[in-house]
Amino acid sequence: MPGFHGCQLRAQIEGVRVASSARGLKIGEKLVRQAIAISKGHGAALVQFTTDKTRPDAHRFYERLGFIASHEGMKMML
């Protein structure tokens, strides 16, 4: 998707879910790394996503992959 700052492309990752029985098998890591590679291939300047505040294990997972919690997300249900 186009970004507002400098018109750089950004990629949005949504809905990464791995069954609890399959966690620890690096499936999520492979999915996210592939999404990053595809994003780079399409010229994206950054990859972004939202994650639930109540999931500290997920936060550690993304931080281990190099993501930084840089913003506070907000939403409004319509």
Secondary structure, 3 states (H helix, E strand, C coil): CECCCCCCEEEECCCCCCCHHHCCCCHHHHHHHHHHHHHHHCCCCEEECCCCCCCHHHHHHHHHCCCCCCCCCCCCCC
